[in-house]
Amino acid sequence: MRKGSAKGTKGHKEKMKKGFAKGAKEREEKKGKRQEEDTKQG
């Protein structure tokens, strides 16, 4: 998911750390939804 130059990645990483707990929760929800869809199709 890296695009552009490596310039300014440090600040981005700090943002990622701050929003990690929130983002992880969202990812888990998305993953669960995706699995449900897969089971319906399969």
TIZAGU-517063 format. One record per residue: x, y, z of N, C-alpha, C, O in turn. Coordinates in Angstrom, 3 decimals. Layout:
((X; Y; Z); (X; Y; Z); (X; Y; Z); (X; Y; Z))
...
This chain:
((0.828; -1.211; 0.000); (0.000; 0.000; 0.000); (0.858; 1.254; 0.000); (0.395; 2.336; 0.362))
((2.122; 1.099; -0.412); (2.989; 2.275; -0.434); (2.957; 2.894; -1.808); (3.202; 2.224; -2.811))
((2.654; 4.183; -1.851); (2.724; 4.873; -3.133); (3.408; 6.211; -2.940); (3.322; 6.815; -1.871))
((4.079; 6.664; -3.967); (4.826; 7.903; -3.855); (6.167; 7.642; -3.213); (6.641; 6.506; -3.183))
((6.791; 8.712; -2.691); (8.121; 8.584; -2.112); (8.030; 8.209; -0.641); (6.947; 8.190; -0.055))
((9.176; 7.913; -0.059); (9.224; 7.539; 1.353); (9.172; 8.781; 2.239); (9.172; 8.672; 3.465))
((9.127; 9.944; 1.629); (9.105; 11.189; 2.396); (7.823; 11.281; 3.221); (6.729; 11.047; 2.708))
((7.965; 11.622; 4.499); (6.785; 11.867; 5.321); (6.122; 10.612; 5.831); (4.968; 10.662; 6.256))
((6.814; 9.484; 5.802); (6.197; 8.243; 6.274); (6.195; 8.199; 7.798); (5.348; 7.537; 8.397))
((7.147; 8.905; 8.435); (7.237; 8.855; 9.892); (5.956; 9.404; 10.517); (5.388; 8.787; 11.418))
((5.510; 10.549; 10.044); (4.279; 11.142; 10.568); (3.104; 10.221; 10.342); (2.229; 10.098; 11.199))
((3.080; 9.574; 9.193); (1.988; 8.665; 8.857); (1.959; 7.492; 9.843); (0.891; 7.067; 10.284))
((3.137; 6.979; 10.179); (3.204; 5.849; 11.111); (2.661; 6.251; 12.474); (1.963; 5.471; 13.122))
((2.981; 7.470; 12.912); (2.468; 7.944; 14.201); (0.948; 7.949; 14.180); (0.306; 7.520; 15.139))
((0.375; 8.432; 13.089); (-1.093; 8.450; 12.948); (-1.638; 7.031; 13.015); (-2.656; 6.777; 13.659))
((-0.953; 6.106; 12.344); (-1.392; 4.717; 12.308); (-1.429; 4.149; 13.735); (-2.377; 3.464; 14.118))
((-0.367; 4.452; 14.519); (-0.308; 3.941; 15.890); (-1.492; 4.456; 16.695); (-2.116; 3.700; 17.440))
((-1.803; 5.745; 16.546); (-2.897; 6.336; 17.326); (-4.226; 5.689; 16.957); (-5.041; 5.402; 17.834))
((-4.445; 5.460; 15.683); (-5.734; 4.926; 15.250); (-5.746; 3.412; 15.140); (-6.646; 2.838; 14.527))
((-4.736; 2.754; 15.738); (-4.613; 1.311; 15.528); (-5.739; 0.549; 16.213); (-6.362; -0.321; 15.604))
((-6.005; 0.874; 17.481); (-7.048; 0.150; 18.221); (-8.383; 0.286; 17.502); (-9.106; -0.692; 17.314))
((-8.697; 1.511; 17.105); (-9.965; 1.761; 16.410); (-9.976; 1.017; 15.076); (-10.958; 0.360; 14.729))
((-8.886; 1.126; 14.340); (-8.803; 0.500; 13.025); (-8.894; -1.016; 13.118); (-9.523; -1.657; 12.276))
((-8.267; -1.591; 14.145); (-8.294; -3.047; 14.305); (-9.726; -3.519; 14.517); (-10.149; -4.530; 13.956))
((-10.464; -2.775; 15.334); (-11.857; -3.160; 15.595); (-12.648; -3.135; 14.298); (-13.411; -4.055; 14.006))
((-12.457; -2.068; 13.518); (-13.174; -1.949; 12.244); (-12.794; -3.100; 11.319); (-13.653; -3.674; 10.650))
((-11.497; -3.436; 11.283); (-11.051; -4.522; 10.405); (-11.700; -5.843; 10.817); (-12.113; -6.629; 9.964))
((-11.788; -6.083; 12.127); (-12.405; -7.331; 12.598); (-13.850; -7.405; 12.136); (-14.313; -8.454; 11.689))
((-14.569; -6.280; 12.245); (-15.969; -6.261; 11.812); (-16.058; -6.560; 10.319); (-16.889; -7.359; 9.885))
((-15.194; -5.911; 9.538); (-15.195; -6.122; 8.085); (-14.907; -7.588; 7.771); (-15.550; -8.191; 6.912))
((-13.932; -8.148; 8.479); (-13.544; -9.537; 8.243); (-14.734; -10.452; 8.506); (-15.011; -11.361; 7.723))
((-15.443; -10.208; 9.619); (-16.605; -11.019; 9.966); (-17.665; -10.931; 8.883); (-18.248; -11.942; 8.490))
((-17.914; -9.719; 8.401); (-18.923; -9.540; 7.354); (-18.515; -10.304; 6.101); (-19.335; -10.974; 5.473))
((-17.248; -10.195; 5.748); (-16.767; -10.844; 4.539); (-16.936; -12.360; 4.664); (-17.347; -13.019; 3.708))
((-16.625; -12.907; 5.826); (-16.753; -14.355; 6.024); (-18.211; -14.773; 5.900); (-18.508; -15.813; 5.312))
((-19.126; -13.971; 6.447); (-20.551; -14.299; 6.336); (-20.958; -14.349; 4.870); (-21.662; -15.264; 4.442))
((-20.512; -13.358; 4.104); (-20.838; -13.321; 2.675); (-20.296; -14.566; 1.978); (-20.975; -15.172; 1.149))
((-19.075; -14.935; 2.321); (-18.461; -16.112; 1.697); (-19.285; -17.366; 1.984); (-19.495; -18.186; 1.091))
((-19.749; -17.516; 3.214); (-20.502; -18.724; 3.563); (-21.830; -18.745; 2.812); (-22.292; -19.807; 2.396))
((-22.437; -17.590; 2.639); (-23.696; -17.529; 1.886); (-23.464; -17.996; 0.446); (-24.236; -18.790; -0.090))
((-22.390; -17.491; -0.173); (-22.117; -17.822; -1.569); (-21.735; -19.294; -1.700); (-22.197; -19.982; -2.610))
((-20.878; -19.781; -0.776); (-20.360; -21.138; -0.906); (-21.419; -22.160; -0.561); (-21.158; -23.362; -0.616))
